[in-house]
Amino acid sequence: MTRRLGIYAHYDPQGQVRGFVVAHLAALRPLCERLVFVSTAPLTADARAQIAGLCDVCYQLPNVGYDFWMWRHALYLDGREVAYDEILLTNSSVFGPIGDLSATVERMSAAPCDYWGINESDELMQRCFQSYFFVFKAPVLRSLPWANFWARVEPLADKWQVIKRYELGISTQMRAAGFRSASQVPMLPGQGRGNPTLNLVEDMLRHGCHFVKVSVLLMVGASRQKALLEQMAASGYDVSLVKELMPGADP
């Protein structure tokens, strides 16, 4: 059995743990021997109670940095990464999982790769995994490039700097070290230099993507939002979780 550590990076301006977060954690729980929740939100007592039965530990940090800073702290605070075959990193920027995530994780765990993600983007002129969900296997976890990468992570305030230095950086550095990667959703026809999680959401879902960015459903028009929610529901996702965060949504 694969020994897997999952780390979920969370933020909510009201200090709440929303229903879509609980659903994500519930799907991760059977996949992870240990599940760590790390948040930069001012968590309420009720919020902590919501995750108590799902996560092994909850780390609360000052609200600085983004997901890579949270993952770094969780890795250092937990101090157990060498005990695991895989580390799964994900965050609260997405609704999901949509469809059978466990089957994908099992299939990708057996695939001939050293790390994998849901999808790649070449928006920044080099291919990299988008960091809302990715998994690293033992050859990476035991390596010097992995240790060096996390040792250099800083609490950057600029989101684009985080994307360029860390989201792009971890893919390019692991690739340069000779590690093999794989993507659950292939590069899509017409993807070009765009961001498929923003521009090709419907196609991503048709190709088996398990997540939709929260920001997408917040910014699209009403008709496209309704169509996306119908597509998500058709794949078994409880779209009432979207309405909880966005009361104006029309599931």
Contacts in CASP RR format, 6 or more apart in sequence:
PFRMAT RR
TARGET T0000
AUTHOR 0000-0000-0000
METHOD contacts of the structure
MODEL  1
MTRRLGIYAHYDPQGQVRGFVVAHLAALRPLCERLVFVSTAPLTADARAQ
IAGLCDVCYQLPNVGYDFWMWRHALYLDGREVAYDEILLTNSSVFGPIGD
LSATVERMSAAPCDYWGINESDELMQRCFQSYFFVFKAPVLRSLPWANFW
ARVEPLADKWQVIKRYELGISTQMRAAGFRSASQVPMLPGQGRGNPTLNL
VEDMLRHGCHFVKVSVLLMVGASRQKALLEQMAASGYDVSLVKELMPGAD
P
2 85 0 8 1.000
2 86 0 8 1.000
2 109 0 8 1.000
3 33 0 8 1.000
3 83 0 8 1.000
3 84 0 8 1.000
3 85 0 8 1.000
3 86 0 8 1.000
4 31 0 8 1.000
4 32 0 8 1.000
4 33 0 8 1.000
4 84 0 8 1.000
4 85 0 8 1.000
4 86 0 8 1.000
4 87 0 8 1.000
4 88 0 8 1.000
4 135 0 8 1.000
5 32 0 8 1.000
5 33 0 8 1.000
5 34 0 8 1.000
5 35 0 8 1.000
5 36 0 8 1.000
5 78 0 8 1.000
5 80 0 8 1.000
5 81 0 8 1.000
5 83 0 8 1.000
5 84 0 8 1.000
5 86 0 8 1.000
5 87 0 8 1.000
5 88 0 8 1.000
6 28 0 8 1.000
6 31 0 8 1.000
6 32 0 8 1.000
6 34 0 8 1.000
6 35 0 8 1.000
6 36 0 8 1.000
6 87 0 8 1.000
6 88 0 8 1.000
6 89 0 8 1.000
6 90 0 8 1.000
7 36 0 8 1.000
7 38 0 8 1.000
7 70 0 8 1.000
7 71 0 8 1.000
7 74 0 8 1.000
7 75 0 8 1.000
7 78 0 8 1.000
7 87 0 8 1.000
7 88 0 8 1.000
7 89 0 8 1.000
7 90 0 8 1.000
8 21 0 8 1.000
8 24 0 8 1.000
8 25 0 8 1.000
8 28 0 8 1.000
8 35 0 8 1.000
8 36 0 8 1.000
8 37 0 8 1.000
8 38 0 8 1.000
8 55 0 8 1.000
8 90 0 8 1.000
8 91 0 8 1.000
8 92 0 8 1.000
9 38 0 8 1.000
9 39 0 8 1.000
9 66 0 8 1.000
9 67 0 8 1.000
9 70 0 8 1.000
9 71 0 8 1.000
9 74 0 8 1.000
9 89 0 8 1.000
9 90 0 8 1.000
9 91 0 8 1.000
9 92 0 8 1.000
10 17 0 8 1.000
10 21 0 8 1.000
10 37 0 8 1.000
10 38 0 8 1.000
10 39 0 8 1.000
10 40 0 8 1.000
10 41 0 8 1.000
10 70 0 8 1.000
10 91 0 8 1.000
10 92 0 8 1.000
11 39 0 8 1.000
11 40 0 8 1.000
11 41 0 8 1.000
11 63 0 8 1.000
11 92 0 8 1.000
12 18 0 8 1.000
12 21 0 8 1.000
12 39 0 8 1.000
12 41 0 8 1.000
12 47 0 8 1.000
12 92 0 8 1.000
13 41 0 8 1.000
14 41 0 8 1.000
15 39 0 8 1.000
15 41 0 8 1.000
15 42 0 8 1.000
15 43 0 8 1.000
15 44 0 8 1.000
15 47 0 8 1.000
16 41 0 8 1.000
16 44 0 8 1.000
16 46 0 8 1.000
16 47 0 8 1.000
17 43 0 8 1.000
17 47 0 8 1.000
17 48 0 8 1.000
17 50 0 8 1.000
17 51 0 8 1.000
18 92 0 8 1.000
18 241 0 8 1.000
18 244 0 8 1.000
18 245 0 8 1.000
19 241 0 8 1.000
19 244 0 8 1.000
20 95 0 8 1.000
20 96 0 8 1.000
20 214 0 8 1.000
20 241 0 8 1.000
20 242 0 8 1.000
20 244 0 8 1.000
20 245 0 8 1.000
21 92 0 8 1.000
22 50 0 8 1.000
22 51 0 8 1.000
22 54 0 8 1.000
23 96 0 8 1.000
23 238 0 8 1.000
23 241 0 8 1.000
24 90 0 8 1.000
24 92 0 8 1.000
24 94 0 8 1.000
24 96 0 8 1.000
24 97 0 8 1.000
25 35 0 8 1.000
25 37 0 8 1.000
25 51 0 8 1.000
25 54 0 8 1.000
25 55 0 8 1.000
26 54 0 8 1.000
27 96 0 8 1.000
27 97 0 8 1.000
27 101 0 8 1.000
27 102 0 8 1.000
28 35 0 8 1.000
28 88 0 8 1.000
28 90 0 8 1.000
29 35 0 8 1.000
29 54 0 8 1.000
30 102 0 8 1.000
31 88 0 8 1.000
31 101 0 8 1.000
31 102 0 8 1.000
31 105 0 8 1.000
32 88 0 8 1.000
33 84 0 8 1.000
34 56 0 8 1.000
34 78 0 8 1.000
34 80 0 8 1.000
34 84 0 8 1.000
35 54 0 8 1.000
35 55 0 8 1.000
35 56 0 8 1.000
36 55 0 8 1.000
36 56 0 8 1.000
36 57 0 8 1.000
36 58 0 8 1.000
36 59 0 8 1.000
36 74 0 8 1.000
36 78 0 8 1.000
37 51 0 8 1.000
37 54 0 8 1.000
37 55 0 8 1.000
37 57 0 8 1.000
37 58 0 8 1.000
37 59 0 8 1.000
38 58 0 8 1.000
38 59 0 8 1.000
38 60 0 8 1.000
38 61 0 8 1.000
38 70 0 8 1.000
38 71 0 8 1.000
38 73 0 8 1.000
38 74 0 8 1.000
39 58 0 8 1.000
39 59 0 8 1.000
39 60 0 8 1.000
39 61 0 8 1.000
39 70 0 8 1.000
40 60 0 8 1.000
40 61 0 8 1.000
40 62 0 8 1.000
40 63 0 8 1.000
40 64 0 8 1.000
40 65 0 8 1.000
40 70 0 8 1.000
41 47 0 8 1.000
41 60 0 8 1.000
41 63 0 8 1.000
42 63 0 8 1.000
43 58 0 8 1.000
43 60 0 8 1.000
48 58 0 8 1.000
51 58 0 8 1.000
52 58 0 8 1.000
57 78 0 8 1.000
59 73 0 8 1.000
59 74 0 8 1.000
59 77 0 8 1.000
61 69 0 8 1.000
61 70 0 8 1.000
61 73 0 8 1.000
64 155 0 8 1.000
64 157 0 8 1.000
65 155 0 8 1.000
65 156 0 8 1.000
65 157 0 8 1.000
65 162 0 8 1.000
66 156 0 8 1.000
66 159 0 8 1.000
66 162 0 8 1.000
67 89 0 8 1.000
67 91 0 8 1.000
67 93 0 8 1.000
67 131 0 8 1.000
67 162 0 8 1.000
68 131 0 8 1.000
68 153 0 8 1.000
68 162 0 8 1.000
68 166 0 8 1.000
68 167 0 8 1.000
69 153 0 8 1.000
69 154 0 8 1.000
69 155 0 8 1.000
69 156 0 8 1.000
70 91 0 8 1.000
71 89 0 8 1.000
72 150 0 8 1.000
72 153 0 8 1.000
75 81 0 8 1.000
75 87 0 8 1.000
75 150 0 8 1.000
76 150 0 8 1.000
81 87 0 8 1.000
81 141 0 8 1.000
82 141 0 8 1.000
82 142 0 8 1.000
84 138 0 8 1.000
84 141 0 8 1.000
85 137 0 8 1.000
85 138 0 8 1.000
86 109 0 8 1.000
86 135 0 8 1.000
86 136 0 8 1.000
86 137 0 8 1.000
86 138 0 8 1.000
86 141 0 8 1.000
87 135 0 8 1.000
87 136 0 8 1.000
87 141 0 8 1.000
88 105 0 8 1.000
88 133 0 8 1.000
88 134 0 8 1.000
88 135 0 8 1.000
89 131 0 8 1.000
89 133 0 8 1.000
89 134 0 8 1.000
89 135 0 8 1.000
89 136 0 8 1.000
90 132 0 8 1.000
90 133 0 8 1.000
90 134 0 8 1.000
91 131 0 8 1.000
91 132 0 8 1.000
91 133 0 8 1.000
92 214 0 8 1.000
93 132 0 8 1.000
93 213 0 8 1.000
93 214 0 8 1.000
93 215 0 8 1.000
94 132 0 8 1.000
94 133 0 8 1.000
94 211 0 8 1.000
94 212 0 8 1.000
94 213 0 8 1.000
94 214 0 8 1.000
95 211 0 8 1.000
95 212 0 8 1.000
95 213 0 8 1.000
95 214 0 8 1.000
95 217 0 8 1.000
95 232 0 8 1.000
95 237 0 8 1.000
95 241 0 8 1.000
95 242 0 8 1.000
96 210 0 8 1.000
96 211 0 8 1.000
96 212 0 8 1.000
96 237 0 8 1.000
97 210 0 8 1.000
97 211 0 8 1.000
97 237 0 8 1.000
98 205 0 8 1.000
98 209 0 8 1.000
98 210 0 8 1.000
98 211 0 8 1.000
98 212 0 8 1.000
98 232 0 8 1.000
98 235 0 8 1.000
98 236 0 8 1.000
98 237 0 8 1.000
99 208 0 8 1.000
99 210 0 8 1.000
99 235 0 8 1.000
99 236 0 8 1.000
99 237 0 8 1.000
101 210 0 8 1.000
104 184 0 8 1.000
104 210 0 8 1.000
105 135 0 8 1.000
108 116 0 8 1.000
108 117 0 8 1.000
108 135 0 8 1.000
108 182 0 8 1.000
108 184 0 8 1.000
109 135 0 8 1.000
109 137 0 8 1.000
111 182 0 8 1.000
112 180 0 8 1.000
112 182 0 8 1.000
113 137 0 8 1.000
113 180 0 8 1.000
113 181 0 8 1.000
113 182 0 8 1.000
114 136 0 8 1.000
114 137 0 8 1.000
114 139 0 8 1.000
114 140 0 8 1.000
114 174 0 8 1.000
114 179 0 8 1.000
114 180 0 8 1.000
114 181 0 8 1.000
115 129 0 8 1.000
115 134 0 8 1.000
115 135 0 8 1.000
115 136 0 8 1.000
115 137 0 8 1.000
115 140 0 8 1.000
115 174 0 8 1.000
115 179 0 8 1.000
115 180 0 8 1.000
115 181 0 8 1.000
116 129 0 8 1.000
116 134 0 8 1.000
116 135 0 8 1.000
116 181 0 8 1.000
116 182 0 8 1.000
116 183 0 8 1.000
116 184 0 8 1.000
117 129 0 8 1.000
117 130 0 8 1.000
117 133 0 8 1.000
117 134 0 8 1.000
117 135 0 8 1.000
117 181 0 8 1.000
117 182 0 8 1.000
117 183 0 8 1.000
117 184 0 8 1.000
118 129 0 8 1.000
118 130 0 8 1.000
118 132 0 8 1.000
118 133 0 8 1.000
118 134 0 8 1.000
118 183 0 8 1.000
118 184 0 8 1.000
118 185 0 8 1.000
118 209 0 8 1.000
118 210 0 8 1.000
118 211 0 8 1.000
119 129 0 8 1.000
119 130 0 8 1.000
119 183 0 8 1.000
119 184 0 8 1.000
119 185 0 8 1.000
119 196 0 8 1.000
119 197 0 8 1.000
119 204 0 8 1.000
119 209 0 8 1.000
120 127 0 8 1.000
120 128 0 8 1.000
120 129 0 8 1.000
120 130 0 8 1.000
120 171 0 8 1.000
120 183 0 8 1.000
120 187 0 8 1.000
121 127 0 8 1.000
121 128 0 8 1.000
121 130 0 8 1.000
121 191 0 8 1.000
121 194 0 8 1.000
121 195 0 8 1.000
121 196 0 8 1.000
121 197 0 8 1.000
122 128 0 8 1.000
122 187 0 8 1.000
122 191 0 8 1.000
122 192 0 8 1.000
122 193 0 8 1.000
122 194 0 8 1.000
123 193 0 8 1.000
123 194 0 8 1.000
123 195 0 8 1.000
124 163 0 8 1.000
124 164 0 8 1.000
124 168 0 8 1.000
125 193 0 8 1.000
126 168 0 8 1.000
126 171 0 8 1.000
126 172 0 8 1.000
127 171 0 8 1.000
127 187 0 8 1.000
128 167 0 8 1.000
128 168 0 8 1.000
128 169 0 8 1.000
128 170 0 8 1.000
128 171 0 8 1.000
128 172 0 8 1.000
129 167 0 8 1.000
129 170 0 8 1.000
129 171 0 8 1.000
129 181 0 8 1.000
129 183 0 8 1.000
130 167 0 8 1.000
130 195 0 8 1.000
130 197 0 8 1.000
131 166 0 8 1.000
131 167 0 8 1.000
131 170 0 8 1.000
132 197 0 8 1.000
132 211 0 8 1.000
132 213 0 8 1.000
133 210 0 8 1.000
133 211 0 8 1.000
136 146 0 8 1.000
136 174 0 8 1.000
139 179 0 8 1.000
140 146 0 8 1.000
140 174 0 8 1.000
140 179 0 8 1.000
143 177 0 8 1.000
143 179 0 8 1.000
145 173 0 8 1.000
145 174 0 8 1.000
145 176 0 8 1.000
145 177 0 8 1.000
145 179 0 8 1.000
146 174 0 8 1.000
149 169 0 8 1.000
149 170 0 8 1.000
149 173 0 8 1.000
149 174 0 8 1.000
153 166 0 8 1.000
156 162 0 8 1.000
156 165 0 8 1.000
171 181 0 8 1.000
174 181 0 8 1.000
175 181 0 8 1.000
184 208 0 8 1.000
184 209 0 8 1.000
184 210 0 8 1.000
185 196 0 8 1.000
185 204 0 8 1.000
185 207 0 8 1.000
185 208 0 8 1.000
185 209 0 8 1.000
186 207 0 8 1.000
188 196 0 8 1.000
188 200 0 8 1.000
188 203 0 8 1.000
188 204 0 8 1.000
188 207 0 8 1.000
190 200 0 8 1.000
191 199 0 8 1.000
191 200 0 8 1.000
196 203 0 8 1.000
196 204 0 8 1.000
197 204 0 8 1.000
197 211 0 8 1.000
197 212 0 8 1.000
197 213 0 8 1.000
197 216 0 8 1.000
198 213 0 8 1.000
198 215 0 8 1.000
198 216 0 8 1.000
201 212 0 8 1.000
201 213 0 8 1.000
201 216 0 8 1.000
201 228 0 8 1.000
202 227 0 8 1.000
202 228 0 8 1.000
202 231 0 8 1.000
205 212 0 8 1.000
205 228 0 8 1.000
205 231 0 8 1.000
205 232 0 8 1.000
205 235 0 8 1.000
212 228 0 8 1.000
212 232 0 8 1.000
214 245 0 8 1.000
216 228 0 8 1.000
217 225 0 8 1.000
217 228 0 8 1.000
217 229 0 8 1.000
217 242 0 8 1.000
217 246 0 8 1.000
217 249 0 8 1.000
218 246 0 8 1.000
220 228 0 8 1.000
222 250 0 8 1.000
225 249 0 8 1.000
225 250 0 8 1.000
226 250 0 8 1.000
229 239 0 8 1.000
229 242 0 8 1.000
229 249 0 8 1.000
229 250 0 8 1.000
229 251 0 8 1.000
232 239 0 8 1.000
232 242 0 8 1.000
233 239 0 8 1.000
233 251 0 8 1.000
239 249 0 8 1.000
239 251 0 8 1.000
240 251 0 8 1.000
242 249 0 8 1.000
242 251 0 8 1.000
243 249 0 8 1.000
243 251 0 8 1.000
END
